Amino acid sequence: MRTLRPAIVLTLLALDRATKLWAMRELRPRGPIPLLPFFELSYVENTGAAFGLGHGANGFFIAVSAVLIAILFRLLRRWPRDDRWLQAGGTLVLTGAVANLYDRLVYRFVVDFLYLHHWPVFNVADSCITGGAVMLAWGLKDPEKKATA
């Protein structure tokens, strides 16, 4: 995992950037694109967090992201290298946090565009964070691992 980490991180960062640039160029002027009865592509400039929490608190989320990224760097070095759940989960959360931090620093908001009806609009980075968090939860279910985290 450790040797693949840079390639995985760079690939996911590139995918996140490419999809957000596409959304800014195509969705912002055009409007939503329905794909399924429950799913559409819809451009949103998010200055808060999911579910409309912290709307307009971009500075706060920049600080939280920076702290989270620093903690994850440290934890990834401390966790067992052969623990795929912790290493992969941490890498995904780290990648998503860096991608969204980039948006917050450059645009002062996060570009979201994936909309499952009845769920907040999200992006590739958010998907990395969510999937990574699930993997971390699974990896930390062992009481011995919780003590080292």
N, C-alpha and C positions, 0 to 999 in steps of 0.2 A: 504493500500500500504506500509506503513512504516514498518509493522511487516513482510511483505513478502519480503521487499527489500533485506535483507541479503541472503535469499535463491535464489532469482532471480539473484543477482549479482554473487554468487558463482556458480550457475548452468551455467550461460553464460560464466563466466571465464573458467570453466572446459571444456565446449564445445569448446571454442576458443583454449585453450591449446591442447586439444586432437586432434582437426582437424589440427592444425599447426604441431604438432609432427608427425601425420600421413603423412602430406604433405612432411615434411623433410625426413622421413624414406622411403616413397614409391615413391613420385613424383620426388624428386630431382634426384635419380639415373635413374629412368625409363623414365621420360619425360612426355609430355602432354597426357592426356586421354580424347579423344573426347567423349562427352555424347549425345549431340544434334547438329544439324547443326550450331547453334549459341552459344553453351556453351561447355566449356571443363574445366578440372582440369589441371592447369598448374603452376608449382612451380616458384615463383619469390622472390628474396631477395630485398626488397624495402628500400633504404636508404633515400628516399625523401617522397613526398606526392603524392596524386593522380595526374594523367596526367603527370607524370614525373617532376613535380615541385619540386625544391629544392633537386635534386639528390645529394647525398653525404652530406647533411646537417643534419645528425643524431643528433648532439649536439644541434642544434637549435630546432629541433622537440622534443627533450627530455625536454628542458626548456619550450617550449610552452605547452607541455602535462602536465607538473608539475603545471604550472600556471592555466591551464584549470581545472585540477582536484581540485585544492584548491578553485577556484571560484565556481565550481559546488557543492562542499560540502557545502559551505556557502549558496548558493542559495537554495539548497534543504531544508535547515533548515528554510529559510525565506519564501519560497513559502507556500501557504495554504496547509495544510496536506490533505484536501479533494479534491484538484484539481488533478484529475488523469492524465490529459494531461501533466501538468508540472512535477509532481512527477515521472511518468513513463518515460517521455521523458528525464528528467534529469538523472534518474537512468541508462537508456540505454546509453546515451552519456558518462556518468561517467564510466560505465563498459567497453565500447569500448576503451576509452582513457587509462584506467588502463591496459587493455590487450595488447594494442599496445606499451605502455610505457615499459611493461615487456620485450617485444621482443627487443626494442631499447636498453635497459640496458643490457640484457643478451647476445644478439646475435649481437648487433650493426646494426641491420636492422629489418624490419618487414616482417614476412613470409606471403605472399599472394599466393592464389592458385585457387580462383574462377574466371573464365574468361568468361564473356559475351562478345562476339566479338564486337569490336568497343567501348569498355568500358575498363577502367583500371582494371587490376587484383586486386581482393580484398579478404577479409577474413570475418570471423564471427564478429570480433570486428568492422570492418568497417561497416558491416550491422547494428550493434547495434547503431553506431554513426549516420548513415544516418536515420534510422527509428526514433531514439530518437530526432534528429534535426527536423524532420517533425512534431513529436508530440509537441515539444517545440514551434515551429512556430504556430501551431494550438492553443496551450494553451495560447500563448502570443498575440493572435489576439485581445483580449479584451483590450481597452485602460487603464482600471483600473489596469490590471495585468502588463502592460508595466511599469507603474509608480513604482511598487514595485520590479521589477526585477533588 
